[in-house]
Amino acid sequence: MSEILFIQYPKCGTCRKAAKWLKENSIDVESRDISIDNPTEKELSEWIPKSELPISKFFNTSGLIYKEQNLKEKVKTASEKELIKILASNGMVVKRPIIVTPAFVLVGFDEQLWSEKLK
């Protein structure tokens, strides 16, 4: 089992591009489909500080649910605990792909950053 968890949505173009990049760079990962097995509140509570990103960066801002539920406004006013609950409620609300390692968490596919951190 790999120490690197790759959380993705197979129908997402960016996730497919990231998966291809991982394969081309021979980076062994354990893959998880976010639409079937979404992150739990406990996982998100651990990953957010490890990512060194604000919680708002964990939201899939181009997703349908984000727009339908007007989460743009909620993200500005809700507590971190409330936001983690929203993120854990549906994997499609979460920005992807996500790389989780024991040392760091990467959100979204940034080829340069992934090269620096994973190679």
C-alpha positions in Angstrom: 0.0 0.0 0.0 1.3 3.4 -1.0 2.0 6.2 1.5 0.5 8.6 -1.0 -3.3 8.9 -1.3 -4.6 10.3 -4.5 -8.2 11.5 -4.2 -9.9 12.1 -7.5 -13.1 12.0 -9.5 -12.6 9.7 -12.6 -14.8 11.9 -14.8 -12.9 15.1 -14.0 -10.5 16.1 -16.7 -8.0 17.7 -14.3 -8.0 14.5 -12.2 -7.3 12.4 -15.4 -4.5 14.7 -16.3 -3.0 14.4 -12.8 -3.4 10.6 -12.8 -1.5 10.5 -16.1 1.2 12.7 -14.7 1.6 10.4 -11.7 1.9 7.4 -13.9 4.4 9.1 -16.3 6.5 10.0 -13.3 6.3 6.5 -11.7 4.7 7.8 -8.5 2.9 5.0 -6.8 -0.4 6.1 -5.2 -3.4 4.6 -3.6 -6.3 6.0 -5.6 -9.7 6.9 -4.1 -12.9 8.0 -6.0 -14.2 11.0 -4.2 -17.8 10.5 -5.5 -17.9 7.0 -3.8 -15.7 7.6 -0.8 -15.8 11.3 0.2 -13.4 12.7 2.9 -14.6 12.5 6.4 -14.7 15.4 8.9 -11.8 13.8 10.7 -9.7 13.5 7.6 -10.5 17.1 6.5 -9.6 18.3 10.0 -6.2 16.7 9.6 -5.6 17.6 5.9 -6.5 21.3 6.0 -3.7 22.3 8.4 -1.3 20.0 6.6 -2.1 21.8 3.3 -1.2 25.2 4.7 -4.1 26.6 2.7 -7.2 28.4 3.9 -10.3 26.1 4.1 -11.8 28.0 1.2 -9.3 26.3 -1.2 -10.9 23.0 -0.4 -14.1 23.9 -2.1 -14.9 23.0 -5.7 -16.0 26.5 -6.7 -16.9 25.4 -10.2 -19.2 22.6 -9.1 -22.9 22.6 -9.4 -23.6 22.0 -5.6 -21.3 25.0 -4.8 -23.4 27.2 -7.0 -26.8 25.8 -6.1 -26.3 26.1 -2.4 -24.7 29.5 -2.7 -21.6 28.2 -0.8 -19.6 31.3 -1.9 -21.4 33.3 0.8 -21.3 30.5 3.4 -17.6 30.1 3.0 -17.1 33.8 4.0 -19.2 33.6 7.2 -19.4 30.0 8.5 -17.1 28.6 11.1 -14.4 26.1 10.1 -16.3 23.4 11.8 -19.4 24.1 9.8 -17.4 24.3 6.6 -15.7 20.9 7.3 -19.2 19.5 7.8 -20.3 20.8 4.4 -17.2 19.4 2.7 -17.6 16.0 4.4 -21.3 15.8 3.4 -20.6 15.4 -0.4 -17.4 14.6 -2.2 -18.5 16.7 -5.2 -18.2 19.9 -3.0 -14.5 19.2 -2.5 -11.8 20.5 -4.9 -9.9 17.8 -6.5 -7.5 16.1 -7.1 -6.0 15.9 -3.6 -2.7 14.3 -2.7 -2.3 13.3 0.9 1.1 12.2 2.3 2.3 11.8 5.9 4.1 15.2 5.5 1.9 17.4 3.3 -1.4 17.8 1.4 -1.8 19.2 -2.1 -5.1 20.5 -3.4 -5.7 20.8 -7.1 -3.3 19.9 -9.9 -0.3 22.2 -10.2 2.3 20.3 -12.2 5.2 22.5 -11.0 4.3 22.2 -7.3 3.6 18.4 -7.7 7.1 18.1 -9.3 8.7 19.9 -6.4 6.9 18.0 -3.7 6.6 14.5 -5.2 9.7 13.8 -7.2 
